[in-house]
């Protein structure tokens, strides 16, 4: 079948502002949006620019605004979208070119929450054991692939780009509730800032956008409760 | 982005909450103004009250009651999510439940407010 693919194009060296361009692309129902983008780039316009890497929903490189909702281009199939498909870059981020956005601010916020295990205790001669229940506590948030689909779907982030955002809070959650980690208080202090967890308005856009089906809003509220309990 | 993004019911719940909140804030401003009239210009105050008692005025009051009811019920939903984050798995069911209560309380409430303007028994005031 033929798909009407609309792409929000922007070349900072040529264009004053982003504009829509349409392409008629032959596709099957099981084709993914990434296949369509490659069809355009390979056969129609080689200047079309987008990020992709693994193409299997693991690396998180190709998160885009597809038919009005953030998704991974490599995961969403034509049969899920219909014959009219629109693709735009992630919202709330500076566009570098076409579908590529500047992720520097996103990763700066990610780094700000100390997304690494902190434990300065001398290493034991034996393995450091963790119960199944302790591991289960943060299991959901270990699945994050840092695609930015959640953060860029959040109205609070659109209105206040200084908001640390759902993805960074999810990463903090992964370590705050890890029984082996000793820096939970430091992370909670960071997230108690006015640009921390308080900007969440429970719109659940992050949950529906997450390609790994993480309960992002639940994680944010668990961190919020931990901050309140710490100060209570 | 706000109009371009197709959020789900969660975003709709938030948008309605904001709209209802702004409507309530606007009414409080109006209310401060009409109460001020009671002292500043009693004759004009009586005329304003007559507008409130008319059919369009009472329909406006019913809309105000709807905004108040939605804001309160969705506010309770948000408070429940804040206290028990595990409920986030059921946020849609909570939203639908708040709509059920909204209509159960809102329809008779709207009738009681609007009815006197149609000559039917209801809330005088």
Interface residues (C-beta under 8 A of the other chain):
Chain A: X65 X67 X68 X69 X88 X91 X92 X153 X155 X158 X201 X202 X203 X204 X205 X207 X208 X215 X217 X218 X219 X221 X222 X224 X225
Chain B: X1 X2 X4 X5 X6 X7 X8 X9 X10 X11 X13 X14 X78 X81 X82 X83 X85 X86 X88 X89 X91
